[in-house]
Amino acid sequence: MDSNLRVYLRKTLLHCWQEVLAEGIGTFSLVFAGTGAIVVNTISDGAVTHLGISFVFGGVVAALIYGIGHISGAHFNPAVTLAFWTSGFFPKRRVLPYIFGQLLGAIAASVLLRISFGRVGNLGATLPLDGNWLQSLVLETVLTFILMFMIFGSGLDRRAHIGFAGLAIGLTVGVEAAFMGPITGASMNPARSLGPALVSGIWQHHWVYWVAPIVGAQLAAIVYRLLSNEFKDTKPERRRD
């Protein structure tokens, strides 16, 4: 890591270490529970089931939003952090620390699963069905677009029903994992894909799970900007650095 980047991260972390720690714990919990369900499903010969795995992903996301959202904003996803930043809802100085915390949490979860169970079920690594990376690129972009759109609509728009953001976002994750998980892995999250890939050593088409979520989230930001009068209908004050 470049020395200037290290100094920058160190200074920034001193000012937002609580939020970054919360993001790390949240992303750890997401990956540990979600990919852990995949591992246990493999060990138990399908006892968890695909729908069960989808429920775990959606349920843990909803729980984390309600449990940690008031501390860090409950991003748990580099694509979400970047979309908030480019939309003006998140300060630039916190982008890298947040992503650092998310990636570290995801990796730690995969390391713990590897120690506990071995390289079972590829530790939940995301891979395109039959190696069709173009199909997964398109579908993961659409999935993340829908997810980010729901985040803007339920979590930031002042016209939305209060208190339902966690439920709406968790349901979106669970539903998308249920119907598209067998095709793309339904990652929608670079951190969720990086942890298992790094620890299991499975890197085939890994770039798809960075490019597609980031592009999908950015497209959602563009579209929601149009629907919210340049974000004038959103609750938080826009913050720029």
N, C-alpha and C positions, 0 to 999 in steps of 0.2 A: 504494500500500500504506500502511495506517495506520502512523503513527510508532511506536505502542506495539507493533504486530505486528512491525515491523522490529527494534526493540530486543529483543523476545522471541526472534525467530529468531536474531539475532546472538549473544545470550548462550548459547542452546542449542547452536548450531552449534559454538561454541568447545569444548563439552564432548563432542560426538559427531561431529566433522567427519569422522573416518575412516570411521565407519559410513555417514554420509550420502553421502560420496564413493563408497563402495562401492556403495550403492544407485543412485546416479546412473550409475556405470559399468555396473552390471548392467542397468539399465533401458535405457540407451543400446544395449547389446549386443543385448538382446532385440528392441527395435524396429528397430535397424539390420539385424539378420539376418532377422527375420521379415517385416517389411514390405519389406525389400530383396529377399527372395525373390519377393514379389508383383511388384515392379517389374521384376526380371530376367525373370520368367515372361512378363510382358507384352511386353517387348522381344524376347525369344527365341521369340515365338509359341508359348508353352506348353511350352517345353523342361523347365522345372522341374516342372510339373504341380501339380495341387491337392494330391495326396498328398505330393509333394515339399515343398510349402510347409508342410503340416501337420507333416511330419517336422522341418523346420528350426525351427519354433516349439517343438515338444516337445524336440528335441535341445538347443537353446540354453538352454532353461529348466533341463534336467537338468544340463548342464555348469556353468551359473552357480551352481546350488545347491551342487554339489561344490566349485566353485572359490572362491566368495565367502561361502557360508553361514556359515562360521566367523567371518567378520568382522562382518557386519551382520544375519545371520539370513535373508538372501535373500528379502526380501519382493517387491521390484520391482513393487509393485502397491498403490495406495492402499486398495483394498478389503480386501486382506490385512492391511495395517497397522492399519486401523480395527478389523477383526475381532479381531486379537491384543490390541489395546488394550481393547476392551469385554469381552474374555474374561479379562482380568487378566494377560496374558503380556507386556505391553509398557507401558513407562512413558508417561504422558500427555505429559510434556515433550518426548518425541522424536517424537510423531506428526506435527506440522507440518513439522519439519525433514526427516523421512523422505519425506513426500509431496512436499515442495519438491524434494528431490533426484531423486525418481522422475520428476516432471513435467519438470524441467529436462533430465534425461537423454533422455527420450523426444522432447522438442522438438529437442534437439541432433541426435539421430539423423535425424529427418525433415528438418531443415535440410540436413544433409550429403547425404542422398539427393536432395533437390531440386537442390542445387548440382551433384551428379554426373550426374543423369539427367534433370532437368527434372520436370515434373508428370506423369510416366508412371504409369499405373495408379492415378491418384488418390493416389499415395504410400502405398497400402495403407489408405486411409481406410475405416472400418467404416460400412456403410449397411444398413438393413433391406431385405430382398428386396421389390421392388415397392412400397417405401414403407410396408410393413405394420409400423408401429412397435409395435403391441400384441403381435403375434406375436413380434417380436424382444425386447420387454420381458420377456415370459414365458420365452422360451427362454434368454436371457442370464442371467436369474435362476437358472434350473435349472442351467445350465452352471457358473456360479460357485459355486452351492451344492455341486455335486459336487466341483469343484476344491478348495474350502476344506475340505470334509469329508475329502478325501484328504490335505490338508496336516496337519490335526489328527491324523488316524489314523496316517499314516506318519512324520510329523516330530516330533510331540509326545507321543504316547502311549507310555509305557514298555513296554507289552506288544507293540509293533510290532517287527519284525525290524530289527536295527541295520544302518545303512548303505544301506538301500534307499529312503530318502525321495526322493532326487533322481530315481531311476529311476521310482518310482511317480508322482511329481508330473509329471515330464516326459512320461511315457506318457499321463497324463490330459489334459494340454494337447494333445498330438498327436492323440489319438483324438477329442477333442471338436472340434478344428479340422477334422479329416478329415470328420466326418459332419454338422457343423452350420455349418461355415464358409461354404458357399454361401448359406445362409439369413440368418444374422445377422452374419457376419464372425468369429464366435467370439472376441470380444475378451476378455471376462471381466476386463478391466483398464482402468480409466479413463485411466491414463497412456498405454497402448498406443494408445488411440483418440484422445486429445487431440493427440499429436504430429502425426500425419498430418492431422487436421482443421484444426489451426491453420496449418500450413505450406501445405496445399493449398487452404484456404479453403472446405472442404466441411463444413458444419455441420448438414445436415439430420438431424433426430432425434438429434443428438449427446447430448442429455440422457439418452437411453435407456442409453447406455454408461457413465453415471455411476450412475444410479439402480439399474439391474438388478444390476450387480456388487456394489454396496454392500449391497443388500437380500439378495442370494443368500448373500453371505459371512456376514452377520449371522444369517441363518436357520441356516446350517451350525453356527455357534457355539452357537446355542440347542439344536439337536439333539444336537451332540456333548457338550454339558454333561450332558445326560440319560444318554448312553451311557458316560460316564467318571466317574460318581459325583461330579458337580460339579467335574470336572477333577482329581479326586484321583488318577486313574490316569495322569496326564501326568508327563513327566520334569522339565521345568523348574520352578523355584520360581516361584510366581505373584508378579508385581511390580505394585504400584499406586503411583501418585503422588497 
